[in-house]
Amino acid sequence: MKWNLDDILPLNKFDDLYREVEGEIKTLEKWVEKLKPEMSQKEFGEMLQFDEKMGVKLAKLGYLPHLMEAVNQKDQRAKLLKSRMENLGLRVSEVGIKIGLWIQGKREPILDDKNAKRLFGTISDLEYGLKRSREGAKFTLNEREEQIINHKDVNGVGVLGDLREMMETEFEYDVKIGKKIKKIKSQSELLALVYSSKAKIREAAYKALLKKQKENLDKFFAIYQGIAKDWGYETKLRGHKSPIGVRNWGNHVPDEAVESLLAVCSKNVGIFQRYFKWKAKELGMKKLRRFDIYAPLQNKDRRIDFEEAKKIILTALKEFSPNFSQKAKKIIEEKHIDVMPGKNKRGGAFCATVAPGITPYILLNFTGKSRDISTLAHELGHGIHSLYADKHYPSSQQANLPLAETASTLAELILFEKMMDKERDKEVKKAWLSDKIADAYATICRQNYFIKFEIKAHEAIDKGLTADDLSKLYLESLREQFGKSVSIDPLFKYEWSYISHIFESPFYCYAYNFGELVSYAIWANYKKEPKKWVKIIEKILETGGSQDPQIILQKAKIDICSSKFWQDSFSTISIWEEKLEKL
């Protein structure tokens, strides 16, 4: 199943839309000339409407080559269109920055607070975003500096991330099992082997992956060091307290909430260490190796084809909420999913929301493994969230990053609990429950330590270190999270170099443990009062990014700055662990 990109923009219409946006740059410049504090709400509203519509056109021009390239990293036409779009985006931003600075009160004629309040209320759906932008004035530079940074991000540091992705796409892996060597042509296919029931295959897959990372470590280090230094320099330039503070501000989350999250997750690392000790006994091992943490309890993995996976998920979602199921079905029926792995296809999975009125797109690398069904549910959850928020203006449709993982995690929980309820085989249930806790480790504990590693890495890079120093720092992080529960091969110290998020989006990863634990809290409440909480959940999703995420969650009686809240969310995992040990 390949996705149909014509719903974004037919390829033969790209040039027409490109020229249309080029022409609108002059209109945008005229709006800059009209900006004044005493302008009418009607006029200000017309400018906002124009800006939102222009944003949709830019999104179409940007997402088309992005998605084309995602399924074929060597698509030269996609690369050309992507480059042209980046250049156009820069030209638009050169004008757009002037509007942004005026809204912030940093450009003549100065917009005072009284008139800002009056104008920002023109379109209620955009009011929160405008107020937030004005608050961000303290981190904004002058016009010339902002222009330079925009160009630098696209033509400088942005290229480093593209280079890294191109390198990994071209990698082929030699998986050595005994005397036999098997060639694997994509990272997605290779990583599927780490879930093998055979210890030798798991070990061989990890060694093939990490050997390739080690061979190219100097390149990965140069790329990462460049990204981290650039991030650190801009942190100081803009006046943020810390490198992670930049991400927190962008996520609309207070530093205190993230600090509380990281501390509580670190405090609860013992829950997962206890699980790894239990798993070692189940597998007949004295101690689990890092190669084995995702080892299945069953000898044979159940093969699930895509058609069956769809049916299982849609049925589970329908029982939770018909609206959830209908929205997931819409994504599937409109052929907005690219399913199978490909030679030049990027690894992993994602959901891309282009704009309201365009059904989200999902990329998978579906190999038929039982865990692939969970990935499909997760990405459909993202798409469901976007469709719930489809009535908003483009700039307020998407939820801010930590909330953006809520619906995806809920979809996984809905699927998991339904499959567990229907299953009667004790050994199968035990295997599924074990996998679920392993997934919780990967989403909560593992992501938490990625962030802790990044914090230390950015500090160390600022002072100066070698690639080997950075790898040792990562190994220390692994030893802290696993304690005495897992033995770690020294080769894993190179693992940091294949974690895409630390390159592409520094400090992104706490969105996963944030979203997971928020979803656990919501899910626990739902199970007590299903009808009441389905409505609350749908209301949260419908809000999109039109309100402060703290306020959205406070309505659901969730305080993200409270250590007690984060601690209480761990009770779901503790319950799973108790059930697992009883089984």
Sequence and secondary structure as in RCSB ss.txt:
>XXXX:A:sequence
MKWNLDDILPLNKFDDLYREVEGEIKTLEKWVEKLKPEMSQKEFGEMLQFDEKMGVKLAKLGYLPHLMEAVNQKD
QRAKLLKSRMENLGLRVSEVGIKIGLWIQGKREPILDDKNAKRLFGTISDLEYGLKRSREGAKFTLNEREEQIIN
HKDVNGVGVLGDLREMMETEFEYDVKIGKKIKKIKSQSELLALVYSSKAKIREAAYKALLKKQKENLDKFFAIYQ
GIAKDWGYETKLRGHKSPIGVRNWGNHVPDEAVESLLAVCSKNVGIFQRYFKWKAKELGMKKLRRFDIYAPLQNK
DRRIDFEEAKKIILTALKEFSPNFSQKAKKIIEEKHIDVMPGKNKRGGAFCATVAPGITPYILLNFTGKSRDIST
LAHELGHGIHSLYADKHYPSSQQANLPLAETASTLAELILFEKMMDKERDKEVKKAWLSDKIADAYATICRQNYF
IKFEIKAHEAIDKGLTADDLSKLYLESLREQFGKSVSIDPLFKYEWSYISHIFESPFYCYAYNFGELVSYAIWAN
YKKEPKKWVKIIEKILETGGSQDPQIILQKAKIDICSSKFWQDSFSTISIWEEKLEKL
>XXXX:A:secstr
    GGGT  GGGHHHHHHHHHHHHHHHHHHHHH  TT  HHHHHHHHHHHHHHHHHHHHHHHHHHHHHHH TT 
HHHHHHHHHHHHHHHHHHHHHHHHHHHHTT SSS   HHHHHHHHTSSHHHHHHHHHHHHGGGG   HHHHHHHH
HHIIIIIHHHHHHHHHHHHH  EEEEETTEEEEE  HHHHHHGGG S HHHHHHHHHHHHHHHHHTHHHHHHHHH
HHHHHHHHHHHHHT SSHHHHHHHHTT  HHHHHHHHHHHHHTHHHHHHHHHHHHHHTT SSEEGGGTT  SSSS
     HHHHHHHHHHHHHHH HHHHHHHHHHHHTT EE S  TT  SS EEE   TTS  EEE    S TTHHHH
HHHHHHHHHHHHHTTTS HHHHS  HHHHTHHHHHHHHHHHHHHHHH   HHHHHHHHHHHHHHHIIIIIHHHHH
HHHHHHHHHHHHH   HHHHHHHHHHHHHHHHTTSEE  GGGGGGGGG HHHHHSTT THHHHHHHHHHHHHHHH
HHHSHHHHHHHHHHHHHHTTSS HHHHHHTTT  TT HHHHHHHTHHHHHHHHHHHH 
